[in-house]
């Protein structure tokens, strides 16, 4: 990954963790706004990383459910 993608992904992971532990989903948007004030390119990379990480979490939850249903 590029430096941009690496930084954006690390920020996304931290923001998702904060949102999960505090229940404050606005944390993700607030970080995006702070990033966007300086770099719209970084903001887009961050939001993409958030979406990718959320999609991965949903897919893993579904796979776990399917495995459980199959008795694995």
PDB file of N, CA, C and O in Angstrom:
ATOM      1  N   UNK A   1       0.839  -1.187   0.000  1.00  0.00           N
ATOM      2  CA  UNK A   1       0.000   0.000   0.000  1.00  0.00           C
ATOM      3  C   UNK A   1       0.879   1.243   0.000  1.00  0.00           C
ATOM      4  O   UNK A   1       2.048   1.213   0.385  1.00  0.00           O
ATOM      5  N   UNK A   2       0.278   2.320  -0.440  1.00  0.00           N
ATOM      6  CA  UNK A   2       0.990   3.593  -0.430  1.00  0.00           C
ATOM      7  C   UNK A   2       0.942   4.201   0.972  1.00  0.00           C
ATOM      8  O   UNK A   2       0.186   3.754   1.835  1.00  0.00           O
ATOM      9  N   UNK A   3       1.747   5.206   1.172  1.00  0.00           N
ATOM     10  CA  UNK A   3       1.740   5.915   2.455  1.00  0.00           C
ATOM     11  C   UNK A   3       0.337   6.431   2.761  1.00  0.00           C
ATOM     12  O   UNK A   3      -0.141   6.306   3.888  1.00  0.00           O
ATOM     13  N   UNK A   4      -0.317   7.005   1.766  1.00  0.00           N
ATOM     14  CA  UNK A   4      -1.673   7.528   1.936  1.00  0.00           C
ATOM     15  C   UNK A   4      -2.617   6.432   2.422  1.00  0.00           C
ATOM     16  O   UNK A   4      -3.351   6.623   3.392  1.00  0.00           O
ATOM     17  N   UNK A   5      -2.597   5.294   1.753  1.00  0.00           N
ATOM     18  CA  UNK A   5      -3.484   4.197   2.125  1.00  0.00           C
ATOM     19  C   UNK A   5      -3.143   3.635   3.496  1.00  0.00           C
ATOM     20  O   UNK A   5      -4.041   3.299   4.268  1.00  0.00           O
ATOM     21  N   UNK A   6      -1.868   3.529   3.804  1.00  0.00           N
ATOM     22  CA  UNK A   6      -1.447   3.035   5.118  1.00  0.00           C
ATOM     23  C   UNK A   6      -1.950   3.941   6.237  1.00  0.00           C
ATOM     24  O   UNK A   6      -2.521   3.472   7.221  1.00  0.00           O
ATOM     25  N   UNK A   7      -1.733   5.233   6.073  1.00  0.00           N
ATOM     26  CA  UNK A   7      -2.172   6.184   7.098  1.00  0.00           C
ATOM     27  C   UNK A   7      -3.688   6.204   7.226  1.00  0.00           C
ATOM     28  O   UNK A   7      -4.228   6.212   8.332  1.00  0.00           O
ATOM     29  N   UNK A   8      -4.371   6.210   6.087  1.00  0.00           N
ATOM     30  CA  UNK A   8      -5.835   6.239   6.097  1.00  0.00           C
ATOM     31  C   UNK A   8      -6.394   4.994   6.777  1.00  0.00           C
ATOM     32  O   UNK A   8      -7.351   5.084   7.546  1.00  0.00           O
ATOM     33  N   UNK A   9      -5.804   3.836   6.498  1.00  0.00           N
ATOM     34  CA  UNK A   9      -6.281   2.594   7.098  1.00  0.00           C
ATOM     35  C   UNK A   9      -6.037   2.580   8.603  1.00  0.00           C
ATOM     36  O   UNK A   9      -6.897   2.130   9.361  1.00  0.00           O
ATOM     37  N   UNK A  10      -4.900   3.057   9.038  1.00  0.00           N
ATOM     38  CA  UNK A  10      -4.618   3.116  10.479  1.00  0.00           C
ATOM     39  C   UNK A  10      -5.606   4.045  11.185  1.00  0.00           C
ATOM     40  O   UNK A  10      -6.113   3.723  12.260  1.00  0.00           O
ATOM     41  N   UNK A  11      -5.874   5.192  10.577  1.00  0.00           N
ATOM     42  CA  UNK A  11      -6.854   6.111  11.154  1.00  0.00           C
ATOM     43  C   UNK A  11      -8.245   5.485  11.178  1.00  0.00           C
ATOM     44  O   UNK A  11      -8.982   5.634  12.152  1.00  0.00           O
ATOM     45  N   UNK A  12      -8.596   4.790  10.111  1.00  0.00           N
ATOM     46  CA  UNK A  12      -9.902   4.126  10.048  1.00  0.00           C
ATOM     47  C   UNK A  12     -10.028   3.083  11.152  1.00  0.00           C
ATOM     48  O   UNK A  12     -11.060   3.007  11.818  1.00  0.00           O
ATOM     49  N   UNK A  13      -8.990   2.283  11.349  1.00  0.00           N
ATOM     50  CA  UNK A  13      -9.019   1.268  12.403  1.00  0.00           C
ATOM     51  C   UNK A  13      -9.209   1.907  13.772  1.00  0.00           C
ATOM     52  O   UNK A  13     -10.001   1.428  14.583  1.00  0.00           O
ATOM     53  N   UNK A  14      -8.487   2.982  14.024  1.00  0.00           N
ATOM     54  CA  UNK A  14      -8.603   3.664  15.318  1.00  0.00           C
ATOM     55  C   UNK A  14      -9.986   4.271  15.497  1.00  0.00           C
ATOM     56  O   UNK A  14     -10.585   4.152  16.566  1.00  0.00           O
ATOM     57  N   UNK A  15     -10.493   4.920  14.460  1.00  0.00           N
ATOM     58  CA  UNK A  15     -11.811   5.554  14.550  1.00  0.00           C
ATOM     59  C   UNK A  15     -12.906   4.509  14.741  1.00  0.00           C
ATOM     60  O   UNK A  15     -13.827   4.717  15.531  1.00  0.00           O
ATOM     61  N   UNK A  16     -12.817   3.394  14.031  1.00  0.00           N
ATOM     62  CA  UNK A  16     -13.797   2.324  14.201  1.00  0.00           C
ATOM     63  C   UNK A  16     -13.734   1.754  15.617  1.00  0.00           C
ATOM     64  O   UNK A  16     -14.768   1.433  16.203  1.00  0.00           O
ATOM     65  N   UNK A  17     -12.546   1.629  16.158  1.00  0.00           N
ATOM     66  CA  UNK A  17     -12.390   1.143  17.536  1.00  0.00           C
ATOM     67  C   UNK A  17     -13.036   2.120  18.521  1.00  0.00           C
ATOM     68  O   UNK A  17     -13.750   1.705  19.434  1.00  0.00           O
ATOM     69  N   UNK A  18     -12.785   3.408  18.335  1.00  0.00           N
ATOM     70  CA  UNK A  18     -13.390   4.420  19.208  1.00  0.00           C
ATOM     71  C   UNK A  18     -14.909   4.359  19.102  1.00  0.00           C
ATOM     72  O   UNK A  18     -15.607   4.381  20.116  1.00  0.00           O
ATOM     73  N   UNK A  19     -15.421   4.282  17.878  1.00  0.00           N
ATOM     74  CA  UNK A  19     -16.867   4.228  17.678  1.00  0.00           C
ATOM     75  C   UNK A  19     -17.466   2.992  18.340  1.00  0.00           C
ATOM     76  O   UNK A  19     -18.538   3.059  18.942  1.00  0.00           O
ATOM     77  N   UNK A  20     -16.773   1.871  18.227  1.00  0.00           N
ATOM     78  CA  UNK A  20     -17.268   0.622  18.812  1.00  0.00           C
ATOM     79  C   UNK A  20     -17.229   0.653  20.336  1.00  0.00           C
ATOM     80  O   UNK A  20     -18.176   0.217  20.990  1.00  0.00           O
ATOM     81  N   UNK A  21     -16.149   1.162  20.898  1.00  0.00           N
ATOM     82  CA  UNK A  21     -16.011   1.131  22.359  1.00  0.00           C
ATOM     83  C   UNK A  21     -16.835   2.208  23.054  1.00  0.00           C
ATOM     84  O   UNK A  21     -17.272   2.018  24.189  1.00  0.00           O
ATOM     85  N   UNK A  22     -17.050   3.336  22.384  1.00  0.00           N
ATOM     86  CA  UNK A  22     -17.809   4.423  23.002  1.00  0.00           C
ATOM     87  C   UNK A  22     -19.264   4.468  22.561  1.00  0.00           C
ATOM     88  O   UNK A  22     -20.100   5.095  23.212  1.00  0.00           O
ATOM     89  N   UNK A  23     -19.564   3.797  21.448  1.00  0.00           N
ATOM     90  CA  UNK A  23     -20.916   3.869  20.898  1.00  0.00           C
ATOM     91  C   UNK A  23     -21.168   5.159  20.140  1.00  0.00           C
ATOM     92  O   UNK A  23     -22.299   5.437  19.740  1.00  0.00           O
ATOM     93  N   UNK A  24     -20.124   5.945  19.942  1.00  0.00           N
ATOM     94  CA  UNK A  24     -20.243   7.240  19.265  1.00  0.00           C
ATOM     95  C   UNK A  24     -19.865   7.101  17.795  1.00  0.00           C
ATOM     96  O   UNK A  24     -18.698   7.240  17.428  1.00  0.00           O
ATOM     97  N   UNK A  25     -20.865   6.826  16.955  1.00  0.00           N
ATOM     98  CA  UNK A  25     -20.622   6.669  15.522  1.00  0.00           C
ATOM     99  C   UNK A  25     -20.203   7.979  14.858  1.00  0.00           C
ATOM    100  O   UNK A  25     -19.634   7.965  13.767  1.00  0.00           O
ATOM    101  N   UNK A  26     -20.480   9.105  15.504  1.00  0.00           N
ATOM    102  CA  UNK A  26     -20.085  10.388  14.909  1.00  0.00           C
ATOM    103  C   UNK A  26     -18.577  10.572  14.924  1.00  0.00           C
ATOM    104  O   UNK A  26     -18.051  11.435  14.221  1.00  0.00           O
ATOM    105  N   UNK A  27     -17.881   9.776  15.713  1.00  0.00           N
ATOM    106  CA  UNK A  27     -16.417   9.876  15.770  1.00  0.00           C
ATOM    107  C   UNK A  27     -15.819   9.679  14.380  1.00  0.00           C
ATOM    108  O   UNK A  27     -14.869  10.367  14.006  1.00  0.00           O
ATOM    109  N   UNK A  28     -16.368   8.753  13.624  1.00  0.00           N
ATOM    110  CA  UNK A  28     -15.860   8.469  12.280  1.00  0.00           C
ATOM    111  C   UNK A  28     -16.030   9.686  11.378  1.00  0.00           C
ATOM    112  O   UNK A  28     -15.111  10.058  10.648  1.00  0.00           O
ATOM    113  N   UNK A  29     -17.202  10.303  11.430  1.00  0.00           N
ATOM    114  CA  UNK A  29     -17.455  11.492  10.608  1.00  0.00           C
ATOM    115  C   UNK A  29     -16.624  12.683  11.061  1.00  0.00           C
ATOM    116  O   UNK A  29     -16.159  13.473  10.240  1.00  0.00           O
ATOM    117  N   UNK A  30     -16.441  12.807  12.359  1.00  0.00           N
ATOM    118  CA  UNK A  30     -15.648  13.930  12.867  1.00  0.00           C
ATOM    119  C   UNK A  30     -14.197  13.823  12.432  1.00  0.00           C
ATOM    120  O   UNK A  30     -13.572  14.830  12.099  1.00  0.00           O
ATOM    121  N   UNK A  31     -13.656  12.608  12.432  1.00  0.00           N
ATOM    122  CA  UNK A  31     -12.289  12.407  11.946  1.00  0.00           C
ATOM    123  C   UNK A  31     -12.227  12.732  10.455  1.00  0.00           C
ATOM    124  O   UNK A  31     -11.282  13.374   9.997  1.00  0.00           O
ATOM    125  N   UNK A  32     -13.231  12.290   9.700  1.00  0.00           N
ATOM    126  CA  UNK A  32     -13.266  12.575   8.257  1.00  0.00           C
ATOM    127  C   UNK A  32     -13.264  14.077   7.996  1.00  0.00           C
ATOM    128  O   UNK A  32     -12.558  14.555   7.108  1.00  0.00           O
ATOM    129  N   UNK A  33     -14.047  14.813   8.762  1.00  0.00           N
ATOM    130  CA  UNK A  33     -14.093  16.271   8.600  1.00  0.00           C
ATOM    131  C   UNK A  33     -12.742  16.902   8.910  1.00  0.00           C
ATOM    132  O   UNK A  33     -12.293  17.803   8.202  1.00  0.00           O
ATOM    133  N   UNK A  34     -12.102  16.428   9.964  1.00  0.00           N
ATOM    134  CA  UNK A  34     -10.791  16.975  10.335  1.00  0.00           C
ATOM    135  C   UNK A  34      -9.764  16.698   9.242  1.00  0.00           C
ATOM    136  O   UNK A  34      -8.959  17.565   8.904  1.00  0.00           O
ATOM    137  N   UNK A  35      -9.797  15.493   8.696  1.00  0.00           N
ATOM    138  CA  UNK A  35      -8.870  15.150   7.614  1.00  0.00           C
ATOM    139  C   UNK A  35      -9.181  15.984   6.377  1.00  0.00           C
ATOM    140  O   UNK A  35      -8.278  16.537   5.749  1.00  0.00           O
ATOM    141  N   UNK A  36     -10.456  16.071   6.033  1.00  0.00           N
ATOM    142  CA  UNK A  36     -10.880  16.779   4.832  1.00  0.00           C
ATOM    143  C   UNK A  36     -10.544  18.252   4.835  1.00  0.00           C
ATOM    144  O   UNK A  36     -10.416  18.861   3.773  1.00  0.00           O
ATOM    145  N   UNK A  37     -10.398  18.830   6.006  1.00  0.00           N
ATOM    146  CA  UNK A  37     -10.034  20.246   6.093  1.00  0.00           C
ATOM    147  C   UNK A  37      -8.642  20.492   5.530  1.00  0.00           C
ATOM    148  O   UNK A  37      -8.325  21.601   5.101  1.00  0.00           O
ATOM    149  N   UNK A  38      -7.817  19.456   5.533  1.00  0.00           N
ATOM    150  CA  UNK A  38      -6.451  19.586   5.024  1.00  0.00           C
ATOM    151  C   UNK A  38      -6.231  18.863   3.705  1.00  0.00           C
ATOM    152  O   UNK A  38      -5.465  19.322   2.858  1.00  0.00           O
ATOM    153  N   UNK A  39      -6.911  17.725   3.533  1.00  0.00           N
ATOM    154  CA  UNK A  39      -6.658  16.910   2.341  1.00  0.00           C
ATOM    155  C   UNK A  39      -7.893  16.099   1.973  1.00  0.00           C
ATOM    156  O   UNK A  39      -8.235  15.135   2.658  1.00  0.00           O
ATOM    157  N   UNK A  40      -8.558  16.487   0.896  1.00  0.00           N
ATOM    158  CA  UNK A  40      -9.718  15.716   0.449  1.00  0.00           C
ATOM    159  C   UNK A  40      -9.298  14.340  -0.064  1.00  0.00           C
ATOM    160  O   UNK A  40     -10.068  13.383   0.025  1.00  0.00           O
ATOM    161  N   UNK A  41      -8.105  14.238  -0.590  1.00  0.00           N
ATOM    162  CA  UNK A  41      -7.598  12.945  -1.056  1.00  0.00           C
ATOM    163  C   UNK A  41      -7.464  11.977   0.115  1.00  0.00           C
ATOM    164  O   UNK A  41      -7.864  10.816   0.020  1.00  0.00           O
ATOM    165  N   UNK A  42      -6.908  12.456   1.203  1.00  0.00           N
ATOM    166  CA  UNK A  42      -6.758  11.632   2.410  1.00  0.00           C
ATOM    167  C   UNK A  42      -8.129  11.292   2.988  1.00  0.00           C
ATOM    168  O   UNK A  42      -8.347  10.173   3.451  1.00  0.00           O
ATOM    169  N   UNK A  43      -9.043  12.241   2.964  1.00  0.00           N
ATOM    170  CA  UNK A  43     -10.390  12.000   3.476  1.00  0.00           C
ATOM    171  C   UNK A  43     -11.053  10.852   2.714  1.00  0.00           C
ATOM    172  O   UNK A  43     -11.650   9.964   3.322  1.00  0.00           O
ATOM    173  N   UNK A  44     -10.951  10.871   1.398  1.00  0.00           N
ATOM    174  CA  UNK A  44     -11.543   9.807   0.584  1.00  0.00           C
ATOM    175  C   UNK A  44     -10.892   8.458   0.871  1.00  0.00           C
ATOM    176  O   UNK A  44     -11.581   7.441   0.953  1.00  0.00           O
ATOM    177  N   UNK A  45      -9.586   8.444   1.022  1.00  0.00           N
ATOM    178  CA  UNK A  45      -8.887   7.193   1.345  1.00  0.00           C
ATOM    179  C   UNK A  45      -9.331   6.668   2.712  1.00  0.00           C
ATOM    180  O   UNK A  45      -9.522   5.464   2.883  1.00  0.00           O
ATOM    181  N   UNK A  46      -9.494   7.558   3.671  1.00  0.00           N
ATOM    182  CA  UNK A  46      -9.945   7.199   5.017  1.00  0.00           C
ATOM    183  C   UNK A  46     -11.357   6.616   4.968  1.00  0.00           C
ATOM    184  O   UNK A  46     -11.617   5.558   5.542  1.00  0.00           O
ATOM    185  N   UNK A  47     -12.267   7.309   4.280  1.00  0.00           N
ATOM    186  CA  UNK A  47     -13.646   6.830   4.202  1.00  0.00           C
ATOM    187  C   UNK A  47     -13.728   5.494   3.462  1.00  0.00           C
ATOM    188  O   UNK A  47     -14.544   4.639   3.807  1.00  0.00           O
ATOM    189  N   UNK A  48     -12.894   5.319   2.459  1.00  0.00           N
ATOM    190  CA  UNK A  48     -12.833   4.036   1.759  1.00  0.00           C
ATOM    191  C   UNK A  48     -12.362   2.941   2.711  1.00  0.00           C
ATOM    192  O   UNK A  48     -12.925   1.846   2.726  1.00  0.00           O
ATOM    193  N   UNK A  49     -11.346   3.228   3.496  1.00  0.00           N
ATOM    194  CA  UNK A  49     -10.837   2.250   4.460  1.00  0.00           C
ATOM    195  C   UNK A  49     -11.906   1.895   5.493  1.00  0.00           C
ATOM    196  O   UNK A  49     -12.034   0.733   5.881  1.00  0.00           O
ATOM    197  N   UNK A  50     -12.671   2.887   5.938  1.00  0.00           N
ATOM    198  CA  UNK A  50     -13.762   2.626   6.884  1.00  0.00           C
ATOM    199  C   UNK A  50     -14.775   1.679   6.244  1.00  0.00           C
ATOM    200  O   UNK A  50     -15.184   0.698   6.865  1.00  0.00           O
ATOM    201  N   UNK A  51     -15.179   1.965   5.011  1.00  0.00           N
ATOM    202  CA  UNK A  51     -16.159   1.110   4.327  1.00  0.00           C
ATOM    203  C   UNK A  51     -15.629  -0.312   4.136  1.00  0.00           C
ATOM    204  O   UNK A  51     -16.355  -1.284   4.345  1.00  0.00           O
ATOM    205  N   UNK A  52     -14.370  -0.424   3.741  1.00  0.00           N
ATOM    206  CA  UNK A  52     -13.769  -1.743   3.522  1.00  0.00           C
ATOM    207  C   UNK A  52     -13.712  -2.525   4.829  1.00  0.00           C
ATOM    208  O   UNK A  52     -14.049  -3.708   4.861  1.00  0.00           O
ATOM    209  N   UNK A  53     -13.291  -1.876   5.897  1.00  0.00           N
ATOM    210  CA  UNK A  53     -13.201  -2.558   7.197  1.00  0.00           C
ATOM    211  C   UNK A  53     -14.583  -2.984   7.690  1.00  0.00           C
ATOM    212  O   UNK A  53     -14.732  -4.073   8.246  1.00  0.00           O
ATOM    213  N   UNK A  54     -15.595  -2.137   7.491  1.00  0.00           N
ATOM    214  CA  UNK A  54     -16.956  -2.502   7.899  1.00  0.00           C
ATOM    215  C   UNK A  54     -17.476  -3.670   7.063  1.00  0.00           C
ATOM    216  O   UNK A  54     -18.117  -4.578   7.593  1.00  0.00           O
ATOM    217  N   UNK A  55     -17.205  -3.648   5.777  1.00  0.00           N
ATOM    218  CA  UNK A  55     -17.632  -4.744   4.902  1.00  0.00           C
ATOM    219  C   UNK A  55     -16.962  -6.050   5.317  1.00  0.00           C
ATOM    220  O   UNK A  55     -17.599  -7.103   5.340  1.00  0.00           O
ATOM    221  N   UNK A  56     -15.682  -5.972   5.641  1.00  0.00           N
ATOM    222  CA  UNK A  56     -14.967  -7.168   6.097  1.00  0.00           C
ATOM    223  C   UNK A  56     -15.598  -7.713   7.375  1.00  0.00           C
ATOM    224  O   UNK A  56     -15.787  -8.922   7.508  1.00  0.00           O
ATOM    225  N   UNK A  57     -15.922  -6.832   8.306  1.00  0.00           N
ATOM    226  CA  UNK A  57     -16.516  -7.266   9.573  1.00  0.00           C
ATOM    227  C   UNK A  57     -17.863  -7.944   9.331  1.00  0.00           C
ATOM    228  O   UNK A  57     -18.161  -8.969   9.944  1.00  0.00           O
ATOM    229  N   UNK A  58     -18.683  -7.373   8.434  1.00  0.00           N
ATOM    230  CA  UNK A  58     -19.971  -7.990   8.122  1.00  0.00           C
ATOM    231  C   UNK A  58     -19.775  -9.367   7.477  1.00  0.00           C
ATOM    232  O   UNK A  58     -20.484 -10.319   7.806  1.00  0.00           O
ATOM    233  N   UNK A  59     -18.820  -9.464   6.567  1.00  0.00           N
ATOM    234  CA  UNK A  59     -18.554 -10.739   5.897  1.00  0.00           C
ATOM    235  C   UNK A  59     -18.061 -11.784   6.890  1.00  0.00           C
ATOM    236  O   UNK A  59     -18.479 -12.940   6.833  1.00  0.00           O
ATOM    237  N   UNK A  60     -17.182 -11.388   7.792  1.00  0.00           N
ATOM    238  CA  UNK A  60     -16.668 -12.340   8.788  1.00  0.00           C
ATOM    239  C   UNK A  60     -17.778 -12.802   9.736  1.00  0.00           C
ATOM    240  O   UNK A  60     -17.820 -13.970  10.124  1.00  0.00           O
ATOM    241  N   UNK A  61     -18.673 -11.888  10.106  1.00  0.00           N
ATOM    242  CA  UNK A  61     -19.799 -12.258  10.967  1.00  0.00           C
ATOM    243  C   UNK A  61     -20.706 -13.258  10.252  1.00  0.00           C
ATOM    244  O   UNK A  61     -21.171 -14.223  10.858  1.00  0.00           O
ATOM    245  N   UNK A  62     -20.954 -13.028   8.977  1.00  0.00           N
ATOM    246  CA  UNK A  62     -21.779 -13.955   8.210  1.00  0.00           C
ATOM    247  C   UNK A  62     -21.104 -15.319   8.093  1.00  0.00           C
ATOM    248  O   UNK A  62     -21.755 -16.350   8.261  1.00  0.00           O
ATOM    249  N   UNK A  63     -19.809 -15.328   7.806  1.00  0.00           N
ATOM    250  CA  UNK A  63     -19.085 -16.596   7.712  1.00  0.00           C
ATOM    251  C   UNK A  63     -19.124 -17.359   9.034  1.00  0.00           C
ATOM    252  O   UNK A  63     -19.295 -18.578   9.042  1.00  0.00           O
ATOM    253  N   UNK A  64     -18.969 -16.658  10.136  1.00  0.00           N
ATOM    254  CA  UNK A  64     -19.032 -17.304  11.450  1.00  0.00           C
ATOM    255  C   UNK A  64     -20.415 -17.906  11.681  1.00  0.00           C
ATOM    256  O   UNK A  64     -20.540 -19.010  12.210  1.00  0.00           O
ATOM    257  N   UNK A  65     -21.443 -17.177  11.283  1.00  0.00           N
ATOM    258  CA  UNK A  65     -22.812 -17.672  11.424  1.00  0.00           C
ATOM    259  C   UNK A  65     -23.032 -18.911  10.553  1.00  0.00           C
ATOM    260  O   UNK A  65     -23.631 -19.891  10.997  1.00  0.00           O
ATOM    261  N   UNK A  66     -22.549 -18.861   9.327  1.00  0.00           N
ATOM    262  CA  UNK A  66     -22.700 -20.003   8.421  1.00  0.00           C
ATOM    263  C   UNK A  66     -21.958 -21.227   8.944  1.00  0.00           C
ATOM    264  O   UNK A  66     -22.467 -22.345   8.866  1.00  0.00           O
ATOM    265  N   UNK A  67     -20.759 -21.020   9.475  1.00  0.00           N
ATOM    266  CA  UNK A  67     -19.996 -22.127  10.048  1.00  0.00           C
ATOM    267  C   UNK A  67     -20.725 -22.710  11.252  1.00  0.00           C
ATOM    268  O   UNK A  67     -20.787 -23.927  11.428  1.00  0.00           O
ATOM    269  N   UNK A  68     -21.274 -21.826  12.078  1.00  0.00           N
ATOM    270  CA  UNK A  68     -22.013 -22.275  13.263  1.00  0.00           C
ATOM    271  C   UNK A  68     -23.229 -23.095  12.843  1.00  0.00           C
ATOM    272  O   UNK A  68     -23.502 -24.154  13.409  1.00  0.00           O
ATOM    273  N   UNK A  69     -23.951 -22.598  11.847  1.00  0.00           N
ATOM    274  CA  UNK A  69     -25.139 -23.307  11.364  1.00  0.00           C
ATOM    275  C   UNK A  69     -24.785 -24.664  10.766  1.00  0.00           C
ATOM    276  O   UNK A  69     -25.581 -25.601  10.829  1.00  0.00           O
ATOM    277  N   UNK A  70     -23.598 -24.769  10.190  1.00  0.00           N
ATOM    278  CA  UNK A  70     -23.157 -26.030   9.588  1.00  0.00           C
ATOM    279  C   UNK A  70     -22.546 -26.969  10.625  1.00  0.00           C
ATOM    280  O   UNK A  70     -22.177 -28.099  10.307  1.00  0.00           O
ATOM    281  N   UNK A  71     -22.443 -26.496  11.863  1.00  0.00           N
ATOM    282  CA  UNK A  71     -21.901 -27.322  12.936  1.00  0.00           C
ATOM    283  C   UNK A  71     -20.396 -27.415  12.956  1.00  0.00           C
ATOM    284  O   UNK A  71     -19.836 -28.382  13.473  1.00  0.00           O
ATOM    285  N   UNK A  72     -19.743 -26.430  12.405  1.00  0.00           N
ATOM    286  CA  UNK A  72     -18.270 -26.458  12.367  1.00  0.00           C
ATOM    287  C   UNK A  72     -17.698 -25.723  13.532  1.00  0.00           C
ATOM    288  O   UNK A  72     -16.478 -25.638  13.670  1.00  0.00           O
TER     289      UNK A  72
END
